[in-house]
Amino acid sequence: MRVLMLSWEHPPHTVGGLGRHVAELVPALQQEGIELHVVTPRRAGGDPVEETEGLTVHRVDPPKAPMPDFYTGAWQTNIRLEEVGASLCRDMGIQLIHNHDWLTAFSAIALKRNFRIPLLTTIHATERGRARGPLVRDQQRAIHSVEWWLTYEAWRIICTSRFMAHEIQDYFQAPPDKIDVIPNGVRPSRFARWEGVALSRFRSMYALPEEQIVFYVGRIVHEKGLHVLIEAVPGVLAENPNAKFVIAGTGDLLGALRSRAWELGVGDKVLFTGFISDDDRDRLYKVASCAVFPSLYEPFGIVALEGMAAKVPVVVSEVGGLQEVVRHGETGITVYPDNVESLAWGINHTLSRPDWALRRAQNAYTAVVEDYNWHRIAQQTIEVYEQIIAERAQSDW
C-alpha cells in the first residue's frame, strides 16, 4: 500500500503534539509494511530527500520572501508542497493521501481533487477550541474555515480522543460515522534506557538534592495554563517548601510568567529552562517527583503519556483528552481546570503521599504499555486505510 502523508512537522522540525505524533506514527506504519512518502516543509534543516526502506521524506523549502501573516505563509508553502505531491501522485501509484491538520490542507485537497485519490485527515486540534471563545481575528476565522473545508473534503477523519471527535461534530457538522478515534501513543523505551543510569549530576543542574522537582514541558502559551501553575506555586510551597518547579519550553508568555513568579516572591523556586533537548526532557521526567500539565485546552495531551511512560506521577487538568488518558486516583490526579487552589491541592497530594503516588504511577505505566503503544495504533490506522481504499474501489468517483 502506497500512502502520501502531508504534515507541517516532521523531524528534525518537531514543535508540538502533531510533530511527535507523526514522528512516531511514520516508523510504526513503515514496520507494518506501508510504503510512505512524507511531504513536509523544510523548516529546521534536514536533507531535501531522505530515503530508507519503505519510507521517503521529501522536505520542501518554504518561500523565502517575508509573508504578511502566518496564514499566508502556510498557504504559500502549500503551493510548493502540492508541486512535490503532484509528482508523487503521477509517478508512484499513490493510493491514499493522509493529511495532518489545516496547515497542509490546501495541498492535500488539491491533490485529492486533481488525481481523484481519497483523502484521510487526522485533526489534532481546532482554532475554535484553542480560542475557548469567539473567533475575533480574521486569521482565526480563516483557519476555522479551512478546518471545516478539510473535514468536508476528507473521506474519513481520525481524531485522537473522544473529546476531539465531539468537537469536530459540533464545530463542523461532521457525521459521527465518518470519524474514527485512534489515540496518540508513546514509546516507554525512551525512558527505560535511563533506568540504572546515574542522574544525580544531571539533576543537580535543576534542583538541590533535598528539593522535589515538579516538572512541566511544552509550549509556554495561554492554552497550556502555565499562568495557573505560577499562581499555585505559593500554595504548594506552604505545604511542601522543598518543591522546585522546572518549566521547560518556549513561547510568548515566557517573560510575563517569569516576572509574575518574582512578583509572588517565588522566583527562586521556579526555573524556566527555555528550549531543552529530547534527551534532557526525558531525563527530567525520570528525576521529577511530579509532572504537571494544567492545560485549559488539550485535545489529547501526549505529554501526560510521556510522564506515565517515565513512571512519574502526573497531575493534569480535567479537560479534553487529558481526562480520557488520566483516570483520577488510578493513573494520576485530575484537577479542576483554571483553578489555582485545585491545582495546588493536586500537586501537594502527590508530593506529600509518595506511596500513593507511586502506585498510581505503576498503574499508569501498565496502561501506557497495553493501550497506547504505537504498534497497536499503527494497526488501527491501517484498518482505516484499508476501509477507505476498499470503498474507493467500489466508487464511481
C-alpha positions as a Markdown table, in Angstrom:
| # | Residue | x | y | z |
|---|---|---|---|---|
| 1 | Met | 0.0 | 0.0 | 0.0 |
| 2 | Arg | 1.4 | 3.4 | -1.0 |
| 3 | Val | 0.4 | 6.4 | 1.1 |
| 4 | Leu | 1.3 | 10.1 | 0.6 |
| 5 | Met | 1.4 | 11.8 | 4.0 |
| 6 | Leu | 1.3 | 15.6 | 4.4 |
| 7 | Ser | 2.5 | 17.1 | 7.6 |
| 8 | Trp | 3.7 | 20.6 | 8.7 |
| 9 | Glu | 6.0 | 18.9 | 11.1 |
| 10 | His | 8.4 | 16.0 | 10.7 |
| 11 | Pro | 11.9 | 15.5 | 12.3 |
| 12 | Pro | 14.0 | 17.5 | 12.7 |
| 13 | His | 11.2 | 20.0 | 12.8 |
| 14 | Thr | 9.1 | 18.9 | 15.7 |
| 15 | Val | 7.3 | 21.5 | 17.8 |
| 16 | Gly | 4.1 | 20.2 | 19.4 |
| 17 | Gly | 1.9 | 17.2 | 19.7 |
| 18 | Leu | 1.3 | 16.9 | 15.9 |
| 19 | Gly | 5.0 | 16.6 | 15.2 |
| 20 | Arg | 5.5 | 14.0 | 17.9 |
| 21 | His | 2.5 | 12.0 | 16.6 |
| 22 | Val | 3.8 | 12.0 | 13.0 |
| 23 | Ala | 7.4 | 11.2 | 14.1 |
| 24 | Glu | 6.2 | 8.1 | 15.9 |
| 25 | Leu | 3.4 | 7.0 | 13.6 |
| 26 | Val | 5.5 | 7.0 | 10.4 |
| 27 | Pro | 8.1 | 4.4 | 11.6 |
| 28 | Ala | 5.3 | 2.3 | 13.1 |
| 29 | Leu | 3.4 | 2.2 | 9.8 |
| 30 | Gln | 6.7 | 1.5 | 8.0 |
| 31 | Gln | 7.3 | -1.5 | 10.2 |
| 32 | Glu | 3.8 | -2.8 | 9.2 |
| 33 | Gly | 4.7 | -2.8 | 5.6 |
| 34 | Ile | 3.1 | 0.5 | 4.5 |
| 35 | Glu | 5.1 | 2.4 | 1.8 |
| 36 | Leu | 5.1 | 6.0 | 2.8 |
| 37 | His | 6.0 | 9.2 | 1.1 |
| 38 | Val | 6.1 | 12.1 | 3.6 |
| 39 | Val | 6.0 | 15.6 | 2.2 |
| 40 | Thr | 6.8 | 18.4 | 4.7 |
| 41 | Pro | 8.2 | 21.9 | 4.8 |
| 42 | Arg | 11.9 | 22.1 | 5.4 |
| 43 | Arg | 11.8 | 24.4 | 8.4 |
| 44 | Ala | 14.6 | 23.1 | 10.5 |
| 45 | Gly | 17.2 | 21.6 | 8.1 |
| 46 | Gly | 17.4 | 18.0 | 7.1 |
| 47 | Asp | 18.1 | 16.6 | 3.7 |
| 48 | Pro | 15.7 | 17.6 | 0.9 |
| 49 | Val | 15.1 | 13.9 | 0.2 |
| 50 | Glu | 15.8 | 11.2 | 2.8 |
| 51 | Glu | 15.1 | 7.7 | 1.8 |
| 52 | Thr | 15.0 | 4.4 | 3.8 |
| 53 | Glu | 13.3 | 1.1 | 3.0 |
| 54 | Gly | 9.6 | 1.8 | 2.7 |
| 55 | Leu | 9.9 | 5.5 | 3.6 |
| 56 | Thr | 10.9 | 8.6 | 1.6 |
| 57 | Val | 10.8 | 12.0 | 3.3 |
| 58 | His | 10.5 | 15.0 | 0.9 |
| 59 | Arg | 11.4 | 18.3 | 2.6 |
| 60 | Val | 10.2 | 21.3 | 0.6 |
| 61 | Asp | 11.8 | 24.8 | 1.2 |
| 62 | Pro | 9.2 | 27.3 | 2.1 |
| 63 | Pro | 9.1 | 30.7 | 0.3 |
| 64 | Lys | 12.0 | 33.0 | 1.3 |
| 65 | Ala | 10.0 | 36.2 | 0.8 |
| 66 | Pro | 8.5 | 37.6 | 4.0 |
| 67 | Met | 4.8 | 37.0 | 4.5 |
| 68 | Pro | 2.3 | 39.4 | 6.0 |
| 69 | Asp | 0.9 | 36.7 | 8.4 |
| 70 | Phe | 1.3 | 33.1 | 9.3 |
| 71 | Tyr | -1.8 | 32.0 | 7.4 |
| 72 | Thr | -0.5 | 33.5 | 4.2 |
| 73 | Gly | 2.9 | 31.8 | 4.8 |
| 74 | Ala | 1.2 | 28.5 | 5.2 |
| 75 | Trp | -0.9 | 28.9 | 2.1 |
| 76 | Gln | 2.2 | 29.9 | 0.0 |
| 77 | Thr | 4.2 | 27.0 | 1.4 |
| 78 | Asn | 1.4 | 24.6 | 0.3 |
| 79 | Ile | 1.9 | 25.6 | -3.3 |
| 80 | Arg | 5.3 | 24.0 | -3.2 |
| 81 | Leu | 4.1 | 21.0 | -1.2 |
| 82 | Glu | 1.5 | 20.5 | -3.9 |
| 83 | Glu | 4.1 | 20.5 | -6.6 |
| 84 | Val | 6.1 | 17.7 | -5.0 |
| 85 | Gly | 2.9 | 15.8 | -4.1 |
| 86 | Ala | 1.6 | 16.0 | -7.6 |
| 87 | Ser | 4.8 | 14.4 | -9.0 |
| 88 | Leu | 4.5 | 11.6 | -6.5 |
| 89 | Cys | 0.8 | 11.1 | -7.3 |
| 90 | Arg | 1.6 | 10.9 | -11.0 |
| 91 | Asp | 4.7 | 8.6 | -10.7 |
| 92 | Met | 4.4 | 6.5 | -7.6 |
| 93 | Gly | 0.9 | 5.0 | -7.7 |
| 94 | Ile | -0.3 | 6.7 | -4.5 |
| 95 | Gln | -3.5 | 5.0 | -3.2 |
| 96 | Leu | -4.3 | 7.3 | -0.3 |
| 97 | Ile | -3.5 | 10.8 | 0.9 |
| 98 | His | -3.1 | 11.1 | 4.7 |
| 99 | Asn | -3.1 | 14.7 | 5.9 |
| 100 | His | -2.5 | 16.2 | 9.4 |
| 101 | Asp | -4.4 | 19.3 | 10.4 |
| 102 | Trp | -5.2 | 22.5 | 8.4 |
| 103 | Leu | -1.6 | 23.6 | 7.8 |
| 104 | Thr | -1.2 | 21.3 | 4.8 |
| 105 | Ala | -4.9 | 21.1 | 3.9 |
| 106 | Phe | -4.6 | 23.3 | 0.8 |
| 107 | Ser | -2.2 | 20.9 | -1.0 |
| 108 | Ala | -4.0 | 17.8 | 0.4 |
| 109 | Ile | -7.4 | 18.9 | -1.0 |
| 110 | Ala | -5.9 | 20.0 | -4.4 |
| 111 | Leu | -4.1 | 16.6 | -4.8 |
| 112 | Lys | -7.3 | 14.7 | -3.9 |
| 113 | Arg | -9.3 | 16.6 | -6.5 |
| 114 | Asn | -6.7 | 16.6 | -9.2 |
| 115 | Phe | -5.8 | 12.9 | -9.0 |
| 116 | Arg | -9.1 | 11.5 | -7.6 |
| 117 | Ile | -7.2 | 9.9 | -4.7 |
| 118 | Pro | -9.2 | 9.6 | -1.4 |
| 119 | Leu | -8.2 | 11.9 | 1.4 |
| 120 | Leu | -7.9 | 10.9 | 5.1 |
| 121 | Thr | -7.2 | 13.6 | 7.6 |
| 122 | Thr | -6.1 | 13.5 | 11.2 |
| 123 | Ile | -7.3 | 16.5 | 13.2 |
| 124 | His | -5.1 | 17.2 | 16.2 |
| 125 | Ala | -6.7 | 20.5 | 17.4 |
| 126 | Thr | -9.0 | 23.2 | 16.2 |
| 127 | Glu | -8.7 | 27.0 | 16.1 |
| 128 | Arg | -12.0 | 27.4 | 17.9 |
| 129 | Gly | -11.0 | 25.1 | 20.6 |
| 130 | Arg | -7.8 | 26.9 | 21.2 |
| 131 | Ala | -9.6 | 30.2 | 21.3 |
| 132 | Arg | -12.0 | 28.9 | 24.0 |
| 133 | Gly | -14.5 | 31.5 | 22.8 |
| 134 | Pro | -15.5 | 33.6 | 19.8 |
| 135 | Leu | -13.1 | 33.8 | 16.9 |
| 136 | Val | -12.4 | 37.6 | 16.9 |
| 137 | Arg | -9.5 | 37.9 | 14.5 |
| 138 | Asp | -9.6 | 37.5 | 10.7 |
| 139 | Gln | -6.8 | 34.9 | 10.8 |
| 140 | Gln | -8.7 | 32.8 | 13.3 |
| 141 | Arg | -11.8 | 32.8 | 11.2 |
| 142 | Ala | -9.8 | 31.9 | 8.1 |
| 143 | Ile | -8.2 | 28.9 | 9.8 |
| 144 | His | -11.6 | 27.8 | 11.1 |
| 145 | Ser | -12.9 | 27.9 | 7.5 |
| 146 | Val | -10.0 | 25.8 | 6.2 |
| 147 | Glu | -10.6 | 23.3 | 9.0 |
| 148 | Trp | -14.3 | 23.0 | 8.0 |
| 149 | Trp | -13.3 | 22.6 | 4.4 |
| 150 | Leu | -10.8 | 19.9 | 5.3 |
| 151 | Thr | -13.3 | 17.8 | 7.3 |
| 152 | Tyr | -15.8 | 18.2 | 4.5 |
| 153 | Glu | -13.4 | 17.0 | 1.8 |
| 154 | Ala | -12.0 | 14.1 | 3.8 |
| 155 | Trp | -13.2 | 10.6 | 3.1 |
| 156 | Arg | -12.7 | 9.9 | 6.8 |
| 157 | Ile | -11.4 | 11.8 | 9.8 |
| 158 | Ile | -9.2 | 10.5 | 12.6 |
| 159 | Cys | -9.3 | 12.1 | 16.0 |
| 160 | Thr | -7.0 | 11.2 | 18.9 |
| 161 | Ser | -9.7 | 11.4 | 21.6 |
| 162 | Arg | -13.5 | 11.2 | 22.0 |
| 163 | Phe | -13.4 | 14.8 | 23.1 |
| 164 | Met | -11.9 | 15.8 | 19.8 |
| 165 | Ala | -14.4 | 13.7 | 17.9 |
| 166 | His | -17.3 | 15.6 | 19.6 |
| 167 | Glu | -15.6 | 18.9 | 18.9 |
| 168 | Ile | -15.4 | 18.0 | 15.2 |
| 169 | Gln | -19.1 | 17.1 | 15.1 |
| 170 | Asp | -20.1 | 20.2 | 16.9 |
| 171 | Tyr | -17.9 | 22.8 | 15.1 |
| 172 | Phe | -18.0 | 21.4 | 11.6 |
| 173 | Gln | -21.2 | 19.2 | 11.5 |
| 174 | Ala | -19.1 | 16.2 | 10.5 |
| 175 | Pro | -21.3 | 13.0 | 10.7 |
| 176 | Pro | -20.3 | 10.7 | 13.6 |
| 177 | Asp | -19.9 | 7.6 | 11.3 |
| 178 | Lys | -17.2 | 9.5 | 9.3 |
| 179 | Ile | -14.9 | 9.7 | 12.4 |
| 180 | Asp | -12.5 | 7.2 | 13.9 |
| 181 | Val | -11.0 | 7.7 | 17.3 |
| 182 | Ile | -7.4 | 6.4 | 17.5 |
| 183 | Pro | -5.3 | 7.7 | 20.4 |
| 184 | Asn | -1.8 | 9.0 | 20.5 |
| 185 | Gly | 1.0 | 6.8 | 21.8 |
| 186 | Val | 4.4 | 6.8 | 23.4 |
| 187 | Arg | 7.5 | 4.5 | 23.4 |
| 188 | Pro | 8.4 | 3.6 | 27.0 |
| 189 | Ser | 11.9 | 2.6 | 25.8 |
| 190 | Arg | 12.7 | 6.3 | 25.6 |
| 191 | Phe | 12.6 | 6.4 | 29.3 |
| 192 | Ala | 13.7 | 2.8 | 30.2 |
| 193 | Arg | 17.1 | 3.5 | 28.8 |
| 194 | Trp | 17.8 | 5.9 | 31.7 |
| 195 | Glu | 16.9 | 3.4 | 34.4 |
| 196 | Gly | 20.1 | 2.4 | 36.3 |
| 197 | Val | 21.9 | 5.4 | 34.9 |
| 198 | Ala | 23.4 | 7.8 | 37.5 |
| 199 | Leu | 21.4 | 11.1 | 37.0 |
| 200 | Ser | 22.4 | 12.9 | 40.2 |
| 201 | Arg | 24.8 | 15.2 | 38.5 |
| 202 | Phe | 22.3 | 16.0 | 35.8 |
| 203 | Arg | 19.6 | 16.6 | 38.4 |
| 204 | Ser | 21.9 | 19.0 | 40.3 |
| 205 | Met | 21.7 | 21.4 | 37.4 |
| 206 | Tyr | 18.0 | 21.9 | 38.1 |
| 207 | Ala | 17.4 | 21.4 | 41.8 |
| 208 | Leu | 19.1 | 20.9 | 45.2 |
| 209 | Pro | 19.4 | 17.3 | 46.4 |
| 210 | Glu | 16.6 | 17.8 | 49.0 |
| 211 | Glu | 14.2 | 19.5 | 46.6 |
| 212 | Gln | 11.3 | 17.7 | 44.9 |
| 213 | Ile | 11.1 | 18.6 | 41.2 |
| 214 | Val | 7.7 | 19.5 | 39.8 |
| 215 | Phe | 8.1 | 19.3 | 36.0 |
| 216 | Tyr | 6.3 | 20.9 | 33.1 |
| 217 | Val | 7.3 | 20.6 | 29.5 |
| 218 | Gly | 5.5 | 22.1 | 26.5 |
| 219 | Arg | 4.8 | 25.4 | 24.8 |
| 220 | Ile | 4.6 | 28.4 | 27.0 |
| 221 | Val | 1.2 | 29.7 | 25.7 |
| 222 | His | -2.0 | 30.6 | 27.3 |
| 223 | Glu | -3.9 | 27.4 | 26.5 |
| 224 | Lys | -1.4 | 25.4 | 28.4 |
| 225 | Gly | -2.4 | 27.0 | 31.7 |
| 226 | Leu | 1.1 | 28.0 | 32.9 |
| 227 | His | -0.3 | 31.2 | 34.5 |
| 228 | Val | -2.4 | 28.9 | 36.8 |
| 229 | Leu | 0.6 | 26.9 | 37.7 |
| 230 | Ile | 2.6 | 30.0 | 38.7 |
| 231 | Glu | -0.2 | 31.3 | 40.8 |
| 232 | Ala | -0.4 | 27.9 | 42.5 |
| 233 | Val | 3.3 | 27.8 | 43.5 |
| 234 | Pro | 2.9 | 29.7 | 46.8 |
| 235 | Gly | 0.2 | 27.3 | 47.9 |
| 236 | Val | 2.4 | 24.3 | 47.1 |
| 237 | Leu | 5.4 | 25.8 | 48.9 |
| 238 | Ala | 3.3 | 26.5 | 52.0 |
| 239 | Glu | 2.8 | 22.7 | 52.4 |
| 240 | Asn | 5.9 | 21.4 | 50.6 |
| 241 | Pro | 8.6 | 24.0 | 51.0 |
| 242 | Asn | 11.2 | 21.7 | 49.2 |
| 243 | Ala | 9.3 | 21.8 | 46.0 |
| 244 | Lys | 11.2 | 23.1 | 43.0 |
| 245 | Phe | 9.3 | 23.9 | 39.7 |
| 246 | Val | 11.1 | 23.3 | 36.5 |
| 247 | Ile | 9.3 | 24.6 | 33.4 |
| 248 | Ala | 10.8 | 23.7 | 30.1 |
| 249 | Gly | 9.8 | 25.1 | 26.7 |
| 250 | Thr | 9.4 | 28.4 | 24.8 |
| 251 | Gly | 6.5 | 30.6 | 24.0 |
| 252 | Asp | 5.2 | 34.1 | 24.0 |
| 253 | Leu | 4.2 | 34.1 | 27.7 |
| 254 | Leu | 7.7 | 33.2 | 29.0 |
| 255 | Gly | 8.7 | 36.7 | 30.0 |
| 256 | Ala | 5.4 | 37.5 | 31.7 |
| 257 | Leu | 5.4 | 34.3 | 33.7 |
| 258 | Arg | 9.0 | 34.8 | 34.9 |
| 259 | Ser | 8.1 | 38.3 | 36.1 |
| 260 | Arg | 5.0 | 37.1 | 37.8 |
| 261 | Ala | 6.9 | 34.4 | 39.7 |
| 262 | Trp | 9.2 | 37.1 | 41.1 |
| 263 | Glu | 6.2 | 39.3 | 42.0 |
| 264 | Leu | 4.8 | 36.4 | 44.0 |
| 265 | Gly | 8.1 | 36.1 | 45.8 |
| 266 | Val | 8.8 | 32.6 | 44.5 |
| 267 | Gly | 11.1 | 33.4 | 41.6 |
| 268 | Asp | 14.0 | 31.4 | 43.2 |
| 269 | Lys | 11.8 | 28.3 | 43.3 |
| 270 | Val | 10.7 | 28.4 | 39.6 |
| 271 | Leu | 13.3 | 27.6 | 36.9 |
| 272 | Phe | 12.4 | 28.4 | 33.3 |
| 273 | Thr | 14.8 | 26.4 | 31.2 |
| 274 | Gly | 13.8 | 27.5 | 27.7 |
| 275 | Phe | 14.3 | 25.0 | 25.0 |
| 276 | Ile | 15.7 | 21.7 | 26.0 |
| 277 | Ser | 16.9 | 18.7 | 24.0 |
| 278 | Asp | 14.8 | 15.5 | 23.8 |
| 279 | Asp | 17.3 | 13.6 | 26.0 |
| 280 | Asp | 17.2 | 16.3 | 28.7 |
| 281 | Arg | 13.4 | 16.3 | 28.6 |
| 282 | Asp | 13.3 | 12.5 | 29.1 |
| 283 | Arg | 15.9 | 12.7 | 31.9 |
| 284 | Leu | 13.9 | 15.4 | 33.7 |
| 285 | Tyr | 10.9 | 13.2 | 33.6 |
| 286 | Lys | 12.9 | 10.5 | 35.3 |
| 287 | Val | 14.2 | 12.7 | 38.1 |
| 288 | Ala | 11.0 | 14.5 | 38.7 |
| 289 | Ser | 8.7 | 13.8 | 41.7 |
| 290 | Cys | 5.7 | 15.0 | 39.8 |
| 291 | Ala | 4.8 | 16.0 | 36.2 |
| 292 | Val | 2.1 | 18.7 | 35.9 |
| 293 | Phe | 0.0 | 19.8 | 32.9 |
| 294 | Pro | -2.6 | 22.4 | 33.8 |
| 295 | Ser | -4.0 | 22.9 | 30.3 |
| 296 | Leu | -7.1 | 24.9 | 29.6 |
| 297 | Tyr | -7.5 | 23.2 | 26.2 |
| 298 | Glu | -5.9 | 19.9 | 25.3 |
| 299 | Pro | -7.3 | 17.7 | 22.5 |
| 300 | Phe | -5.3 | 14.8 | 23.7 |
| 301 | Gly | -2.3 | 15.5 | 25.9 |
| 302 | Ile | 0.7 | 13.4 | 24.7 |
| 303 | Val | 2.8 | 15.0 | 27.5 |
| 304 | Ala | 0.7 | 13.1 | 30.1 |
| 305 | Leu | 1.5 | 9.8 | 28.3 |
| 306 | Glu | 5.2 | 10.7 | 28.4 |
| 307 | Gly | 5.0 | 11.2 | 32.1 |
| 308 | Met | 3.1 | 7.9 | 32.6 |
| 309 | Ala | 5.7 | 6.1 | 30.4 |
| 310 | Ala | 8.5 | 7.6 | 32.5 |
| 311 | Lys | 6.8 | 6.3 | 35.7 |
| 312 | Val | 6.5 | 9.7 | 37.2 |
| 313 | Pro | 3.2 | 10.6 | 39.0 |
| 314 | Val | 1.1 | 13.0 | 36.9 |
| 315 | Val | -1.2 | 15.9 | 37.8 |
| 316 | Val | -3.4 | 17.2 | 34.9 |
| 317 | Ser | -6.4 | 19.4 | 34.3 |
| 318 | Glu | -9.7 | 17.6 | 33.8 |
| 319 | Val | -10.1 | 18.9 | 30.2 |
| 320 | Gly | -10.3 | 17.4 | 26.7 |
| 321 | Gly | -8.3 | 14.3 | 26.0 |
| 322 | Leu | -6.4 | 14.6 | 29.3 |
| 323 | Gln | -9.4 | 13.4 | 31.2 |
| 324 | Glu | -9.6 | 10.3 | 28.9 |
| 325 | Val | -5.9 | 9.5 | 29.4 |
| 326 | Val | -5.6 | 10.0 | 33.1 |
| 327 | Arg | -8.0 | 8.3 | 35.5 |
| 328 | His | -8.3 | 10.2 | 38.7 |
| 329 | Gly | -7.0 | 8.3 | 41.7 |
| 330 | Glu | -5.9 | 5.4 | 39.5 |
| 331 | Thr | -3.3 | 6.5 | 37.0 |
| 332 | Gly | -2.9 | 10.1 | 38.2 |
| 333 | Ile | -4.6 | 13.1 | 39.8 |
| 334 | Thr | -7.0 | 15.3 | 37.8 |
| 335 | Val | -7.8 | 18.8 | 39.0 |
| 336 | Tyr | -10.3 | 21.5 | 38.0 |
| 337 | Pro | -9.1 | 23.5 | 35.0 |
| 338 | Asp | -8.2 | 27.1 | 35.5 |
| 339 | Asn | -8.4 | 26.7 | 39.3 |
| 340 | Val | -5.4 | 27.6 | 41.4 |
| 341 | Glu | -6.5 | 26.0 | 44.6 |
| 342 | Ser | -7.4 | 22.7 | 42.9 |
| 343 | Leu | -4.0 | 22.6 | 41.1 |
| 344 | Ala | -2.1 | 23.3 | 44.3 |
| 345 | Trp | -4.1 | 20.5 | 46.1 |
| 346 | Gly | -3.2 | 18.0 | 43.3 |
| 347 | Ile | 0.5 | 18.8 | 43.4 |
| 348 | Asn | 0.6 | 18.7 | 47.3 |
| 349 | His | -1.3 | 15.5 | 47.4 |
| 350 | Thr | 1.3 | 13.9 | 45.1 |
| 351 | Leu | 4.3 | 15.3 | 46.9 |
| 352 | Ser | 3.0 | 14.6 | 50.4 |
| 353 | Arg | 1.9 | 11.0 | 49.8 |
| 354 | Pro | 4.7 | 9.4 | 47.7 |
| 355 | Asp | 3.5 | 5.8 | 48.4 |
| 356 | Trp | 0.1 | 6.6 | 46.8 |
| 357 | Ala | 1.7 | 8.5 | 44.0 |
| 358 | Leu | 4.0 | 5.5 | 43.3 |
| 359 | Arg | 1.0 | 3.1 | 43.0 |
| 360 | Arg | -0.7 | 5.5 | 40.6 |
| 361 | Ala | 2.5 | 5.8 | 38.5 |
| 362 | Gln | 2.7 | 2.0 | 38.3 |
| 363 | Asn | -0.9 | 1.7 | 37.1 |
| 364 | Ala | -0.3 | 4.5 | 34.6 |
| 365 | Tyr | 2.8 | 2.6 | 33.1 |
| 366 | Thr | 0.7 | -0.5 | 32.7 |
| 367 | Ala | -2.0 | 1.5 | 30.8 |
| 368 | Val | 0.6 | 3.0 | 28.5 |
| 369 | Val | 2.1 | -0.4 | 27.6 |
| 370 | Glu | -1.3 | -2.0 | 27.0 |
| 371 | Asp | -3.3 | 0.8 | 25.4 |
| 372 | Tyr | -1.0 | 3.4 | 24.0 |
| 373 | Asn | 1.7 | 1.5 | 22.1 |
| 374 | Trp | 2.5 | 2.5 | 18.5 |
| 375 | His | 2.2 | -1.0 | 17.1 |
| 376 | Arg | -1.4 | -1.1 | 18.1 |
| 377 | Ile | -2.0 | 2.5 | 16.9 |
| 378 | Ala | -0.4 | 1.7 | 13.5 |
| 379 | Gln | -2.6 | -1.4 | 13.1 |
| 380 | Gln | -5.8 | 0.7 | 13.8 |
| 381 | Thr | -4.6 | 3.3 | 11.3 |
| 382 | Ile | -4.0 | 0.7 | 8.7 |
| 383 | Glu | -7.6 | -0.6 | 9.2 |
| 384 | Val | -8.9 | 2.9 | 8.3 |
| 385 | Tyr | -6.6 | 2.9 | 5.3 |
| 386 | Glu | -7.9 | -0.4 | 4.1 |
| 387 | Gln | -11.5 | 0.6 | 4.6 |
| 388 | Ile | -11.0 | 3.8 | 2.6 |
| 389 | Ile | -9.2 | 2.0 | -0.3 |
| 390 | Ala | -11.9 | -0.7 | -0.4 |
| 391 | Glu | -14.7 | 1.9 | -0.5 |
| 392 | Arg | -12.8 | 3.9 | -3.2 |
| 393 | Ala | -12.6 | 0.7 | -5.4 |
| 394 | Gln | -16.4 | 0.4 | -5.2 |
| 395 | Ser | -17.0 | 4.1 | -6.0 |
| 396 | Asp | -17.5 | 5.5 | -9.5 |
| 397 | Trp | -15.8 | 8.8 | -8.4 |
